[in-house]
Amino acid sequence: MGLASSPARAATQGDGFRAARHPQDDWLDALPGRHRIVLDAITAPGADDVRQFASNFFVANRTGYGLAPADLAVVIVLRHWATPFAFNDAMWAKYGAAIGKTIGFTDPATHAAPKSNVYLREGVALTDLIAQGVHFAVCGMATRFLAGTIADGTGGNANTIYDELTANLIANSHVIAAGIVAVNRAQERGYTYTYVG
């Protein structure tokens, strides 16, 4: 088969390929903004760094282009070991020791097991980003894994803990089947991709 007839090559040459659309992802199109970016965090340090990347995106667009937050659609994917930073303080107070042990994270101020979501209000706070319109795609697979780990350590029920975790997310959060799926769907809907770590 010649290179010109290769299906992979044809799909990348704009030959009419259109990704399938699924209602679970329609929230990505509902965000306002003339510019779209998805920031991908997979580690606890990445969840820390992603706050600065998102803030820089807002600041640079304001100072360099005169754009307001409403002109920008910003999605932060919290997956793998970054996932717990989508949980509110109540979940960290209840399960912080188990979460911290699983992802290798301690509270930077106390060097002990975290008792709150330290990124929620400190430094470039997640609450400030939420106020500017940032949305979060939360990895359902990692959340289910964490629920199982917590259940193993506490004698609880993994399904019950999963439901509790997903009911206690920070504002503007959307549980996605998997974080990697969120990365894919965002790009298919016109978001540029930035890996944070």
C-alpha positions as CSV (number, residue, x, y, z in Angstrom):
1,M,0.0,0.0,0.0
2,G,1.4,3.4,-0.9
3,L,2.0,6.1,1.7
4,A,-0.8,8.4,0.2
5,S,-3.4,5.7,0.9
6,S,-2.4,5.0,4.4
7,P,-5.4,5.5,6.7
8,A,-3.2,7.0,9.5
9,R,-1.7,9.5,7.1
10,A,-5.1,10.4,5.6
11,A,-6.6,11.0,9.0
12,T,-3.9,13.5,9.8
13,Q,-4.2,15.4,6.5
14,G,-7.6,16.9,7.1
15,D,-9.5,14.5,4.8
16,G,-12.7,15.0,6.6
17,F,-12.0,13.0,9.8
18,R,-14.2,14.1,12.7
19,A,-14.0,12.7,16.1
20,A,-17.2,11.2,17.5
21,R,-19.0,13.4,20.1
22,H,-20.3,12.1,23.4
23,P,-22.7,13.9,25.7
24,Q,-20.4,13.2,28.7
25,D,-17.9,15.7,27.1
26,D,-20.3,18.5,26.2
27,W,-19.3,20.6,29.2
28,L,-16.0,21.3,27.3
29,D,-18.0,23.1,24.6
30,A,-20.1,25.0,27.2
31,L,-17.1,26.9,28.6
32,P,-16.9,30.5,27.3
33,G,-13.7,31.7,25.6
34,R,-12.0,32.4,22.3
35,H,-8.9,30.6,23.3
36,R,-8.9,27.0,24.8
37,I,-6.1,25.3,26.8
38,V,-6.0,22.0,28.7
39,L,-3.3,21.6,31.3
40,D,-2.4,18.1,32.3
41,A,-1.1,17.3,35.8
42,I,-0.3,13.7,36.8
43,T,1.8,14.1,40.0
44,A,1.5,16.0,43.3
45,P,4.3,18.4,42.2
46,G,2.4,18.7,38.9
47,A,-0.7,19.7,40.7
48,D,1.3,22.4,42.4
49,D,2.9,23.6,39.2
50,V,-0.3,23.6,37.2
51,R,-1.6,26.4,39.4
52,Q,1.2,28.7,38.2
53,F,0.8,27.7,34.6
54,A,-2.9,28.5,34.6
55,S,-2.3,31.8,36.4
56,N,0.4,32.7,33.9
57,F,-2.0,32.0,31.0
58,F,-4.6,34.4,32.5
59,V,-2.0,37.1,33.3
60,A,-0.2,37.0,29.9
61,N,-3.5,37.1,28.0
62,R,-4.6,40.1,30.0
63,T,-1.3,42.0,29.8
64,G,-0.3,41.0,26.3
65,Y,-3.7,40.9,24.6
66,G,-6.1,42.8,26.8
67,L,-8.2,39.6,27.3
68,A,-10.4,38.9,30.3
69,P,-10.9,35.5,32.0
70,A,-14.2,35.1,30.1
71,D,-12.2,35.1,26.9
72,L,-10.3,32.0,27.9
73,A,-11.5,28.4,28.4
74,V,-9.0,26.7,30.8
75,V,-9.3,23.1,31.8
76,I,-7.0,21.4,34.3
77,V,-6.8,17.6,34.1
78,L,-6.1,16.1,37.5
79,R,-5.2,12.5,37.0
80,H,-3.0,9.8,38.4
81,W,-1.3,11.1,41.6
82,A,-2.6,14.7,41.0
83,T,-6.2,13.5,41.3
84,P,-6.7,14.0,45.1
85,F,-6.2,17.7,44.7
86,A,-9.7,17.8,43.2
87,F,-11.0,16.7,46.6
88,N,-12.3,19.2,49.1
89,D,-10.9,19.8,52.6
90,A,-13.4,17.4,54.2
91,M,-12.0,14.5,52.2
92,W,-8.4,15.5,53.1
93,A,-9.3,15.8,56.8
94,K,-10.9,12.4,56.7
95,Y,-8.5,10.5,54.4
96,G,-5.4,12.7,54.1
97,A,-3.1,10.2,55.8
98,A,-4.1,7.4,53.4
99,I,-4.0,9.7,50.4
100,G,-0.6,11.2,51.4
101,K,0.9,7.7,51.8
102,T,-0.4,6.5,48.5
103,I,0.8,9.5,46.4
104,G,4.0,10.2,48.5
105,F,2.8,13.6,49.6
106,T,3.1,15.5,52.9
107,D,1.9,18.9,53.9
108,P,4.8,21.3,52.8
109,A,4.3,23.4,56.0
110,T,4.1,20.6,58.6
111,H,5.9,17.7,56.8
112,A,3.2,15.5,58.2
113,A,0.1,13.8,56.6
114,P,-2.0,16.5,55.0
115,K,-5.3,17.4,56.8
116,S,-6.6,19.7,54.1
117,N,-6.2,20.4,50.3
118,V,-3.1,22.6,50.7
119,Y,-3.4,23.9,47.1
120,L,-6.9,25.0,47.6
121,R,-6.1,28.3,49.3
122,E,-2.3,28.7,49.4
123,G,-0.1,30.4,46.9
124,V,-1.8,30.6,43.5
125,A,-4.9,29.1,45.1
126,L,-7.2,26.8,43.3
127,T,-10.1,28.9,44.6
128,D,-8.7,31.9,42.8
129,L,-8.4,29.9,39.5
130,I,-12.0,28.7,40.0
131,A,-13.1,32.3,40.4
132,Q,-11.6,33.0,37.0
133,G,-13.5,30.2,35.4
134,V,-11.1,27.3,35.5
135,H,-12.7,23.8,35.3
136,F,-11.2,20.5,36.3
137,A,-11.4,17.1,34.7
138,V,-11.0,14.6,37.5
139,C,-9.8,11.0,36.7
140,G,-12.5,8.5,37.6
141,M,-10.0,5.6,37.4
142,A,-7.6,7.1,39.8
143,T,-10.4,8.1,42.1
144,R,-11.7,4.5,42.1
145,F,-8.1,3.3,42.8
146,L,-7.7,5.7,45.7
147,A,-11.1,4.7,47.1
148,G,-10.0,1.0,47.1
149,T,-6.7,1.9,48.8
150,I,-8.5,3.9,51.5
151,A,-11.0,1.0,51.9
152,D,-8.2,-1.5,52.3
153,G,-6.6,0.7,55.0
154,T,-9.8,1.5,56.9
155,G,-12.0,-1.5,56.4
156,G,-14.5,0.6,54.5
157,N,-16.4,-0.1,51.3
158,A,-14.6,1.0,48.2
159,N,-17.8,1.9,46.3
160,T,-19.1,3.9,49.2
161,I,-15.8,5.8,49.5
162,Y,-15.7,6.4,45.8
163,D,-19.2,7.9,45.9
164,E,-18.1,10.1,48.9
165,L,-15.0,11.3,47.1
166,T,-16.9,12.2,43.9
167,A,-19.5,14.0,46.0
168,N,-16.9,16.1,47.6
169,L,-14.9,17.7,44.8
170,I,-13.8,21.3,44.5
171,A,-16.0,23.6,42.4
172,N,-16.1,23.3,38.6
173,S,-15.0,19.7,38.7
174,H,-16.2,17.0,36.3
175,V,-15.5,13.3,36.9
176,I,-14.3,11.7,33.7
177,A,-14.0,8.0,33.0
178,A,-10.2,8.5,33.0
179,G,-7.9,11.5,32.9
180,I,-6.3,10.3,29.7
181,V,-9.8,10.3,28.1
182,A,-10.3,13.9,29.2
183,V,-7.0,14.9,27.6
184,N,-8.1,13.3,24.3
185,R,-11.6,14.7,24.3
186,A,-10.4,18.2,25.1
187,Q,-8.0,18.1,22.2
188,E,-10.7,16.8,19.9
189,R,-12.8,19.8,20.9
190,G,-10.1,22.4,20.0
191,Y,-8.1,22.8,23.3
192,T,-4.4,23.1,23.0
193,Y,-2.5,20.7,25.2
194,T,0.2,21.5,27.8
195,Y,1.8,18.8,29.9
196,V,2.7,20.0,33.4
197,G,4.0,17.0,35.2
